[in-house]
């Protein structure tokens, strides 16, 4: 596998990985703009815009866009995060020129038709309502809102009813033209492709586009929320998140944190899966996860359980964390975690879509392109004292935030706020 990277005169960066053994290519247009970069009054605009750019350009209708990919058996889609938005396509290698042409047309020449905008506004408001009706999804948004209260990282990617309902076409168009610029763009592709040919095509497609301004995220890291938040809902399960501040995306210990995540709740042999589900049968879903952003991050544990077992599950989670802080991990746990991540990386590396995603994220967030082999080597170099340091840094804070959605009154779990 070979990497290549070129920065164009326009400011856009093209990064590729050649895979000669496949007949497909996945290409993504990654913009360094997401939910945290929106003004408060426009919360949800990045996600709204993501929907709208599929609704037709000056040359193509929404059906034309769909037909172009259906005619070659390809896929086209997009997703929005807190710090980036990606538009991507997966096609046969011979159809890459078509995919580039259509994606570029969408992100530069969409008409943002007023009728389509109003129709899509209704769709997104329904999506928000659906999200509110899914407590196992909603609890994560509520956790972030409490963790980073008042900071853009705490806002949901979907936005709010009032902001999505009130944003105008001109506001969406201004946001699009100001932020979707070559300086904020990474074009990532993986598969059976020629880097120089791809660069030439992207350069031609963006030749007349304004460079615009680069997204800058300054200021101090957001302050961490603490305590217990209970959100009363008539649910059959209690949905629990216990979390704290994690690491920013460029932190030297980010690979150690990935291993720790695996050990705590990242697989069937993890501590929490074994203790909460396998030994006691207290939950169907229990896992840990981490999120890393430019200036901060989070580390959290989720569990869904019968309301009567809520305190028991919280106590088990807290006890497992306390055990890690006091006693650390075992050599066997570290070995298994390394093996788990190695296997996951190698298996995902056989798919051009996974490779494109890794390329795009790495270039956009850290600017460092790391091969699967080098990433595995970094994990292999991690020793017990490295794990001890990350446990102390992340889990040793003792200022956890607990968010609970379920049939409880406010104050029901105040004892965990101490």
N, C-alpha and C positions, 0 to 999 in steps of 0.2 A: 504494500500500500504506500502511495506517495502523496505527500501534501504539497500544495503550491499556494502562494498568496501574492496578490497584486493590489496595490492601492492606486486607484485611478485619479486622474487630474481633477475630477469632479469631487473627490473626497470619499467616494464609495470604496469599500474593500471587497474583493472577490477572493474567496478561499475555497479550495477544492481538495478532494481526495479521490484519486483514480483507483477503480476496482475493475480490473480487466476480466475477472471471472464472471461478471454479471452482464445482463443485457438491458439494464434499466438505469435511470438516473433520478435522484430526488434533489430538487432545487428549492431553496427557501430564500425569501427576501425578508431579512430581519431588520426591524427598525428599533433604534435605541430610544424607545418612547413607550410608556405604559401607564397604568392607572395612577401611579404615584406622581407622575409628571403633570397631571391635570390640575387646573385651578379648581378650588373646592366647588364652585358653582357649576362646573362642567364634569363632575364626577361621573364616570361611566362612558365618557365620550370616546375614549380609545376603543372600547369594545363595540360601541355603537357604530363607529366608523368602520371597524373590521367587517361588520355585517353589510354596511352600505356599499363597500367597494365591490361587492359581488353583484350589484343590482344594475350594472350596465355602464358602458362608456360611450363616448361620442361615436365610435365605430361598431360597437358590439352591444347587443341586448343581454340581459341576464341569461336568457335561454341560449344565445350564441356562445356565451362563456361555458355553460354547462355542456352544450353539444360538442364543443371543441375537444373537451377531455373525454366525454363518453365515446366519441367516434374512434378514439385510439385506445380505449380501455384504461385510461389514466385516472388519477384522483387529483382534486384540487381542494384546498381547505385553508383554514387560518386559525390562530389562537392568540389571545391577549393575556399578558401577565402583568405583574406590578411594575416591571422595568423594561419590558420589550413587547413587540407585536410581530408575529411572523405570518407570512403568506407563503404557502408552499404547494408544490405539485410533484407527483410521482408518475413518470411516463417511461416508455421505451426510449432507449438512447437516441434512436432516429427522430423522436418527436420532441427532443429538448428545445430546438429553435421555436417550435410552436408554443411550448410552455412558457418560455422566456418572454415571447412577444405578448401573450395574453396577460401574464402576471404584470408586466411592465405597463401595459395599457390600463389595467385595473388600478394600479397604484398612482398613476400619473394623469389619466384622462377620464376618470369616472365623472358622471354628470351630477350625481347626488340629486336625482329627480325628487321633487317635493312630494309627489304622491307616494313614491316608493319609500321615502323617508318616514312619512306618517304611518305607512303600513308596517315598516320595520320597527318603529317606535312601539307599536302595540305588541309586536312579537317579543321585544326585549322586556317590556313590562310584564308580559306573561312569564318570561324566563325568570324574572326576579320573584314573581309570585310562586312559581314552581320551586325555586330555591328556598323560599321562606317556608314552604310546606315540607321540606326535606330536612328534618332536624339533624341528621347525621352529616349533612353538608353545611347547614346554617351555623352549627356550633363552631366551625373553624373561622368563619367570618366574624362571629361574635367574639371569639378569642382574640383575633387580631385587632378588632376595634378597641377592646379593653387593654390590650398589651401596648398599643401605640396610639392611645387616645389623643385626638387632635392633630396627629401627624398623617401625612398622605399615605404612608405604608399601612395605616390602620383601615383605610377605606376599602370596600369591596370592589373587585374588578368590574362587576356589573353596574356599579353605581347605585343610586337610590331612586325611588319612584319620582321624587320631586325634581331631581336633576335631569334624569332621562326624559321625564315628562315635559320639562321646561326648556330644554336646549333647542335653539333654532337652527335652521339650515345654514345660515350665515356663520354662526358660531362653529358648527362642525366643519364647514369649508375652510374657515380661517385656521382652525386647529390643524387640519390636514395639510394645507399649503405651507404653514409655518414649520411643522415638525417632520413631515415626510420628505426629507431632503437627502441628497447623496451623502452629506457629512454624517448623517445618522443611519446610514444603510450598510449592512453587510449582506452580500450575496454568497450563500454557502451551497455547495453542491457535492454530492458523492455518487459514484457509480462509474459506468463506462463512458468517460468523457475526456475531452482534451482541454486542458486548462487555458491555453492561449486562445483557442477558438471561443471558449466561453467568455473570456475577458473582452475579446473584440466585439462580441455581440452585446454584452452588457454596456460597454463603452459607447457603442453606436446608439443603443436604445436610450441612454441617459445623456446624450451629447448636448441637448439643448435645455437641460434642467438646471435651475438655480442651485448653487451649493447650499444656500440657507445657513442656518446656525446649528451648531452642535449642542446636543443635550448635555447640560452640566448639572450635577447634583452636589451642591455644597452644603455648608452648615454642619452643625454637630449631629451626632447620632441621636435618634429619638429616645426619649426617656421611657423606661420600662414601667408598665403598669403592674400592680400587685393586688393581692387579696383574692376574694371569691365573688364571682358574678353568677347569680342564679336567674335563669330566664324561664318563667313558668309557661309550659305548654302541655296540653292534654295528650301526652305521648305514652306509648306502651313501654318504651325504654327510657332510661336516663342516658344522655349522651354527655360524656365527660372529656374535657381536655385539661391536662395539667402540664404547664410549660413555663419556659423561662427564655431569657435572651440567649441566642446562639452565637454564631460567628459571622462576620461579613465575608463576602465571597472571595476576597483575596487573602484571607488569613492563612498564615503558615500552617495552622493545625487543621485545616479543612478536611484533609484526608483522614486524619485521626478521628475526626468527628463522624465521618462516614462509617468507619469501623465501629465506633461506639454505638451509633444508631442501629447498625446491624445486630450488635450484641444485645441491646436492650429490647428492641421490638421490630427487627427487620426481617424476620423469617420464622419458620415453624420451630426452629430450635432456640429462638431467642428467649431471654429470661421471662419477659412478660407473657408471651404466647404460651410457654410451658406452665408458668405459675397460675395465670388467670384462666386460661381456657382449658389446657390439657389436664392439669391436676385438680382444679376446682370446678370447672364447667360454669364459670360466672359470666362469660361473654362469648359471643360468636366472633366479634371483631375487636381486636386489641392490637395496637401497633404504635411505633414511634415514627417521627419524621422530623426533618430539618428543612429550613428555608434560609437561603443566604442572599443578601442584597448588597448594594454598594457600600453602605455604611453601618449595617446592622444585620441581624439574623435572628432566627428563633429555633428552639428545640422543644418538641412537645410530644406528649403521649395521648392517644385517643383510646377510649373504650366505650362500648355500648353495653348496658346491663339492665337487669330488672331494677326498678326504682328502689326496692327494699334492699338491694345489694350494693347500692351506691357507695355508702361509707366503707364497706368492706373492700371494694375495688380500689377506691382512692387510697386506703391504708396500704394495700398491697403495692401499689405503684410507688407510694412514698417510701415504703420499706425497702423496695428494690433499689431505688435511687440512693437511699441512705447507705445501703450495703455496698454499692459501688464506690461511694465517696469514702467510706471507712476501710473497705477491704480491697477495692480495685477489682480487676478482672483476672481470670485464670489464663495460663498459657494456652490451654485447649480452646477457650473461647476466642482468643486472638487468632489462633490458627484457623478455626472454623470460619470466622468473619472474613479473613483474608481469602479463603477458598471460595466463600459465597460471592464476594465482590468480583473476584477473578472470573468465576464462571459466568456471572451476569454480564460482565463487560465483554467477554469473548463471544457469548451467544448473541448479544445485541450487535456486535461488530460485523456479523454476517449479513446484516440488513442495511442497505444504503440509506433508508430513512433515519435509522438510529444514528448512523455516522453523520448525516447531514445535520441532525439536531445537535450532536455534540460539537461539530465544527462551528455552527452558528453561535451557540451559547458561549463557547470558549473565546471566539474572536470578539464577540460583542461585550462580554463581561470581564475578561481578564487580558485579552490580547495575546494569550499564550496557547498555541496549538500543541496538544499533547497526544501522542499516539497511544493506542490501547496497551502496547507493550511497555511504554514508558510509565503509563499510569499504574499498571500492575507492579512494575518495579518500585514505584514510590510506595505503594501499599506494602510490598514485601520488606522494605527498609524500616518500617515502623516497628519500634520496640516497646517493651512494657513501660519504660519510663516516659515515653512519648504519650502513651495512653493515660498514664497517671496524671500528666500535666493537663490534658484536655478534660479529663474528668473533674479535676479541681477547678478549672476555669469555667466550665459550663454548668456542671451539676453541683458544684460546691457553693453556689450563690445563696441558696436557701431562701430566695425571695420569689417563690413560684406563684404564678397566676393560675387560678382554677376557674374554669368556665363550665357551667352545667346547664343543659337544656332538659327539662323534664317536668313532671307534675309536682313541683315543690314550691313552697312559699319562700319569699325573699328572707334571707337570714337563716335558712335551714342548715347551712353548712358553715356557719361563721367560725366554727372552731378551727377550720383549716386556714383561716386568715392570719392566725398567730404565727 
